[in-house]
Amino acid sequence: TPQVGVSAGKRYIVSGWIKTQSMANKYFGAYGVEARIQWYSSLGVLLKTENIASGLKGTTAWTRYEKSFIAPANAVKARLQLQTTGIFTTGTAWFDTWGIVP
């Protein structure tokens, strides 16, 4: 996802929807679907990563996730990271209507 401008010390709400189907991994336990926010400095340095949802497995209905965050010191950009994790992970994940709002 593209980066968006943020102000350090300001509160932001991150929200969106996730649905999964048959998310599995027969080799490793650490896998699933996750949504995270990453905060960056003006030099593009990753300052902090925070989870909104993680470790989603199996089949789930559309579920809304929402979490409030304070942008860390020196943060000028933020980026959402929506992904499946773990090598050999199978299944499908859908992400809808994700956003970062003050």
N, C-alpha and C positions, 0 to 999 in steps of 0.2 A: 504494500500500500504506500501511497505517497506520504511524505512528511508534511505536517501542518505546523504553523507557528503557534507558540505558547509563551506564557510569561511565568518566570520562576516565582514560586510561592503562591500562585493562584490555584484555586480548586477547579478541577475538571471532572465531568461525569462521562464515563465511557460506557456505551451500551450497544447491544445488538442481539441477534438471534442465531442460534445454532441448532441444527438437526443432524443426527448421525444414523447410519445404517450399517450394521454388521461390522463395526470397528473391532478388529481383532489382531493378535500377534501371537503366533504359536511358539516363538522363541524367547521373547523378552517380556517382563512384567511392566517395564517403564515405557509406556506408549499411550497414545490416545489423541484426542483433539484438544487444542488449546487456543486461547485468545489472550494476548499480552499487549501491554503498552510499553514502548521503549522511548526513553527521554534522551535527547541529544544536546550537546553544547553548540556554540556558534562555530566551533572548529570541526563539527561532525563527530565528536567523540561520544560514544555511548556512555551515558551517566548512570542509568538505572533501568532495569527491566522489572515490571510488576505484572502479576497474573490477574486476569479477570475470570477466566475459567481454565481448568486444566484436568487432564486425566480422564476425559470423557470417553467412555467405551461402550461397545454393544450398539443397540439401537435405541435412539431417543426421539421423542416428538420434538417439534419446534419448541425451544425454550429460550426465554429472554434472560439475558445476563446484564447486570448493571453494577457498576462499582465507582466510587468516588476516590479521586487521587489529588494530592497536592504536588504540583510540578516542582521537582527538586531545584536547589540552588544552581544557577548557571544554565538551566534548561531554556532553550529557545525554539526547539522543534520536538515534535512527538510523532510516533509512527505506531500504527496498530500492526500486530503480527498475528495472523489467523492461519493456523496450520495443523496438519497431522504430524505426530512425532513418532520416532522409533523406526529403526530399520526393519524391514519385513512386515510393516503394518499394512493391513488390508482393510477394505471397507470404503465407505463414502461419507463425506461430511459436506454440509451446506452451511454457508454463512450469509446472513442477510441484514441489511439496514444497520450497519455498524457506524458509529460516529463518536467524536470527541467534542463535547460542548462545555463552555464555561458555566 
